[in-house]
Amino acid sequence: MNVEKIKAIIDAKPNLSTALGMEFISTPEDDTCMAKMKVDERNRQPFGFLSGGASLALAENLAGVGSSSLCPGCACVGIEVSGSHVKAVGEGDTVTAYGRLQHKGRMLHVWQVDIKDSADNLISTVRVTNFIIRQRK
């Protein structure tokens, strides 16, 4: 999935993705996308571990980038995010989020996002539903 056009929009103004240090990556498959995020002072808990909220934000933003790439000119907004955090990851590591489109409807997209640490251990698994708002003609 080519996310370069969406990356340009994201990088144009400060936003949650840039504030937390998310980097979106194109993939060769049409139904997958990726993002990386270094665990640092922007997204960690006071205890030095990646915040669960930052993990959910990474998953929701990645799914939004994926849906936006599939639906140019539409506003793609998260309407449901549900995740489980299964392992902690400490400051200094980098996590990678792997998003796979599970359902592509006219108005709803459902994504499965797995977040892994640099040793390929599962950190969080997240399901995101996006609502696709089409521009009226």
Rosetta blueprint (number, residue, H / E / L):
1 M L
2 N L
3 V L
4 E H
5 K H
6 I H
7 K H
8 A H
9 I H
10 I H
11 D H
12 A H
13 K L
14 P L
15 N L
16 L H
17 S H
18 T H
19 A H
20 L H
21 G L
22 M E
23 E E
24 F E
25 I E
26 S L
27 T L
28 P L
29 E L
30 D L
31 D L
32 T E
33 C E
34 M E
35 A E
36 K E
37 M E
38 K E
39 V L
40 D L
41 E L
42 R L
43 N L
44 R E
45 Q L
46 P L
47 F L
48 G L
49 F E
50 L E
51 S L
52 G H
53 G H
54 A H
55 S H
56 L H
57 A H
58 L H
59 A H
60 E H
61 N H
62 L H
63 A H
64 G H
65 V H
66 G H
67 S H
68 S H
69 S H
70 L H
71 C L
72 P L
73 G L
74 C L
75 A E
76 C E
77 V E
78 G E
79 I E
80 E E
81 V E
82 S E
83 G E
84 S E
85 H E
86 V L
87 K L
88 A L
89 V L
90 G E
91 E L
92 G L
93 D L
94 T E
95 V E
96 T E
97 A E
98 Y E
99 G E
100 R E
101 L E
102 Q E
103 H E
104 K E
105 G L
106 R L
107 M L
108 L E
109 H E
110 V E
111 W E
112 Q E
113 V E
114 D E
115 I E
116 K E
117 D L
118 S L
119 A L
120 D L
121 N L
122 L E
123 I E
124 S E
125 T E
126 V E
127 R E
128 V E
129 T E
130 N E
131 F E
132 I E
133 I E
134 R L
135 Q L
136 R L
137 K L
